[in-house]
Amino acid sequence: MPETPNESESLRVYQHFREVFGGQPRATSAARARRRARERPGGEPFTPGRDPKPLGAAIDGLTTQLGWAAPLSQHELLSSWPSIAGDEIAAHSEPVTIEHGVLQVRCESTAWATQLRLLRADLVTRILDRYPDAGVESIRFQGPDAPTWKRGPRSIPGRGPRDTYG
């Protein structure tokens, strides 16, 4: 190794040991620039992937990369229920949630829930055609909630009346 005027012997020995025992060799600024260019693919002009992308394609790629495709599709399905089921059915039913591949729909009456159970296959087919990323495999139709007898003027606290003779 020829000695340069700015380089001391101790610095040369230190650099030699770093090269021998696994350290990084000293790189010039041009070598560092070449390495950075290799690490960043597409950093040079006219290379593939440098063309601007349409905004819709960029957002679609971002949602897919972040794993948002399924939740966004599910929310879109819930908000567009009238276009899937039709206006008359949507007037008497509303989608509540999607859990574990099951779309839960609350109906106005038990009669509507029964009628919609008969249309289940058709509705699932429409959903799979329009929103395949939503992950809906089945639909569960619920009637209105039954009234509770736990509260009111004739309820009593505790276990209630029991057999007192035995």
ABEGO torsion letter per residue (X at the ends): XBBBAABBAAAAAAAAAAAAAGBBBBBBAAAAAAAAAAABBGABBGBBGABBBBAAAAAAAAAAAAGAAAAAAAAAAAAAAAAAAEAAAAAABBBABBBGGBBBBBBABAAAAAAAAAAAAAAAAAAAAABAAAGBABBBBBBBBBBBAABEAABBBEAEBBBAAX
